[in-house]
Structure formats: structure tokens, C-alpha cells
Amino acid sequence: MTGRLLVSAPEVALPAHTHAVLSLSGGNELRFVDARRFGRLSVRAGHEKPYHGPGLEPLTVGEDEFVALFRGRKTPIKAALLNQSLLHGVGNIYADESLFRAGIRPRRQAGRLTRRELLRLREGLRTVLRHAIELGGSSVSDYVDADGVRGFFQLEHRVYLRTGEPCRVCGTPIRKVTVGGRSTHYCGVCQR
């Protein structure tokens, strides 16, 4: 969402909405800043199993596992992608961009997608996430990385926040609808 972890020198003023400050062995501080209060922070003993989230990792999920996640689901595919118990870490931006690259409309029922469509979606999701990581994420509001640096993936968006602008593939104006309570951007021609 909009929360972030920042590494800062102790003498740097605390940003607004700083909810935790951890002292690091090298003298810097790790600061948890979250204006919208969607984030969670917990401290775990080192001998416990690491936390991996409830869903599968989208960059390493196998083809058969990915397809199985959506079988029989009556929810729109966009809502299913945002379901953290299925895949963790897929947010609104990356769901929209992945669906565009796969040529799938966001309101299509997840359980009705063919294996071929789901495999295109898996590949689109992996491509989008890897490229977004390379570019430091999407800084569309206040997102910055741990060093306070803005990302650049927003310059690569093909549909997200481009309502009314021409599709970069076919020229059709990008549409905006709400799916699962989230703003959703898509091309009515490129996505079926």
C-alpha cells in the first residue's frame, strides 16, 4: 500500500507517521512509516520459522500450481489476483498491468479462464513484477524505497492511472471500473 521501511541516520528528523524505530548495529535506524496504517510490524524470535505469507510467491509459483489457484473460483480474476491468501504481494498496480499484458479483462470470472489464458497471466505477472523490481517500484503517490528513493515503474504503466488516455498498443482510450472495491484500469480492445 503506502507504508515503507526507511534506513536513516539517527540525526535525520523522523518523518510524519513513523510508528517504529529500530536501532541497527551499524548505528543507523530502521524506521517504519505508514500514513494509512495498513502495514503490520512484528518481532519474532530467531528460532521460529520465517514468515512467508499465506499465499504463494508469484515469482516462483509453478505453472500447475498457478492454474490450480483459480480453478472453480467465481470471483473476478482481478479480485483473485489481489487475494493475498492465493498469491502474496500482488497489489492493484501490478494486477492491472499483468492483466493487460495477458490480454484478459479484469472482470472475467477466474474459474472460467482457460489454462492457456492463466499461463499467459502467470507470465505477464512475472514479467511485470521483475521489471517493476528492476525499476524500484511505482511511485504514484508517496512510495519510496528503504533509502528514500522513488521508483520509476510508473513510467512504464500501460493501463494503471491512464484513464481516458490512448492505449499504447491500439489507441483505444483506457477505461476505469471498480472491481472488488478497487479502481481497475484496462483496454477494452486489447483485453478480452
C-alpha positions in Angstrom: 0.0 0.0 0.0 1.7 3.2 1.1 3.8 2.1 4.2 7.5 1.8 3.9 10.7 1.0 5.8 13.4 3.6 5.7 17.1 3.3 6.8 18.2 6.6 8.2 20.9 8.1 10.4 19.6 8.8 13.9 20.1 12.6 13.5 17.7 12.7 10.5 14.3 14.1 11.6 11.6 11.5 11.9 9.0 11.6 9.1 5.4 12.1 10.0 3.6 8.8 10.6 6.7 7.0 11.9 5.3 4.1 14.0 8.5 2.3 15.0 12.2 3.0 15.1 14.7 0.1 15.4 18.4 0.7 16.1 20.7 -1.2 13.8 24.2 -2.5 14.8 25.9 -0.1 12.3 24.5 3.0 14.0 21.6 3.7 11.6 17.9 3.3 12.3 15.2 1.3 10.5 12.0 3.3 10.6 8.5 2.0 9.9 6.5 4.8 8.3 2.8 4.2 7.4 0.4 7.1 6.9 -2.6 4.8 6.1 -1.9 2.3 8.9 -2.3 -0.7 6.6 1.1 -2.2 7.5 1.9 -4.5 10.3 5.2 -4.9 12.2 6.0 -7.8 14.5 9.1 -9.1 16.2 9.8 -12.8 16.1 12.4 -14.9 17.9 15.2 -16.1 15.6 14.4 -19.8 16.1 10.9 -19.6 14.8 10.1 -20.5 11.2 10.3 -17.4 8.9 7.0 -15.8 7.8 6.3 -16.4 4.1 2.7 -15.1 3.9 -0.4 -17.0 3.4 -0.3 -17.2 -0.4 2.2 -18.5 -2.9 5.1 -16.4 -4.2 4.2 -15.1 -7.7 7.7 -15.1 -9.0 8.3 -18.8 -8.2 4.9 -20.4 -8.4 4.9 -23.3 -10.9 2.5 -23.5 -13.9 0.2 -26.2 -12.5 0.1 -24.5 -9.0 -0.8 -21.2 -10.6 -3.6 -22.7 -12.7 -5.0 -24.6 -9.7 -5.2 -21.4 -7.7 -8.1 -20.1 -9.9 -10.0 -23.3 -10.7 -13.6 -23.1 -9.6 -13.4 -19.5 -8.4 -16.4 -17.4 -9.3 -14.7 -14.1 -8.3 -13.4 -11.8 -11.0 -9.8 -12.5 -11.9 -8.7 -9.1 -10.7 -10.1 -9.7 -7.2 -8.5 -13.2 -7.2 -5.1 -11.7 -8.0 -5.4 -9.3 -5.1 -6.4 -12.1 -2.7 -3.2 -12.4 -0.6 -4.2 -16.0 0.5 -3.7 -17.1 -3.1 -0.7 -15.0 -4.2 1.1 -12.7 -1.8 2.4 -9.3 -2.7 0.3 -8.6 -5.8 -1.1 -5.2 -5.5 -3.5 -3.1 -7.5 -1.0 -1.7 -9.9 0.7 -5.0 -10.8 -2.7 -6.8 -11.1 -3.9 -4.3 -13.7 -0.6 -4.3 -15.6 -0.4 -8.1 -15.6 -3.9 -8.5 -16.9 -3.2 -6.1 -19.7 -0.1 -7.9 -20.7 -2.0 -11.2 -20.7 -4.9 -9.7 -22.7 -7.5 -10.6 -20.0 -10.4 -8.4 -18.9 -10.3 -7.8 -15.1 -14.0 -8.7 -14.6 -13.7 -12.2 -16.2 -14.6 -15.0 -13.8 -11.3 -16.5 -12.6 -12.6 -20.1 -12.8 -13.7 -19.7 -16.4 -10.2 -18.7 -17.7 -8.5 -21.4 -19.8 -5.2 -23.0 -18.9 -3.7 -21.1 -21.8 -5.0 -17.7 -20.5 -3.9 -18.4 -17.0 -0.4 -19.3 -18.2 -0.3 -16.0 -20.1 -1.4 -14.3 -16.9 1.3 -16.1 -14.9 4.0 -15.0 -17.4 2.6 -11.4 -17.6 2.6 -11.2 -13.8 6.2 -12.5 -13.5 7.4 -10.1 -16.3 5.7 -7.1 -14.7 6.9 -7.8 -11.2 10.5 -8.4 -12.3 10.6 -5.2 -14.4 9.0 -3.2 -11.5 11.6 -4.5 -9.1 14.4 -3.5 -11.6 12.9 0.0 -11.8 12.4 0.4 -8.0 8.6 0.0 -7.9 5.9 2.5 -8.8 6.0 5.9 -7.1 2.4 7.1 -7.9 1.8 8.7 -4.5 4.4 8.6 -1.7 6.2 5.3 -2.3 10.0 5.4 -1.9 12.4 2.5 -1.2 14.3 2.0 2.0 16.8 4.6 1.0 14.1 7.2 0.3 14.5 6.8 -3.5 11.4 7.0 -5.7 10.7 4.1 -8.2 10.3 4.5 -11.9 7.9 1.7 -13.0 5.1 4.2 -13.2 6.7 5.5 -16.4 6.1 2.0 -17.9 2.4 1.7 -16.9 0.3 0.7 -19.9 -3.1 1.0 -18.1 -2.8 1.9 -14.4 -3.9 5.5 -13.8 -4.1 6.2 -17.5 -7.9 6.6 -17.7 -9.0 8.2 -20.9 -5.5 8.1 -22.4 -4.9 6.1 -25.6 -3.8 2.5 -25.2 -0.1 2.3 -26.1 -0.9 -0.7 -28.3 -4.2 0.1 -30.1 -5.0 3.7 -29.3 -8.4 3.0 -27.6 -9.0 5.1 -24.5 -8.1 3.3 -21.3 -11.2 2.6 -19.1 -11.6 2.7 -15.4 -14.1 0.5 -13.4 -14.3 -0.8 -9.8 -13.6 -4.5 -9.2 -13.7 -5.9 -5.7 -13.7 -2.3 -4.3 -10.5 -1.4 -6.1 -10.0 1.0 -9.1 -9.3 -1.0 -12.1 -7.8 0.1 -15.4 -7.9 -1.8 -18.7 -8.2 -1.5 -22.5 -11.5 -2.7 -23.9 -9.9 -3.8 -27.2 -6.6 -5.4 -26.1 -8.2 -7.2 -23.1 -10.9 -9.8 -23.8 
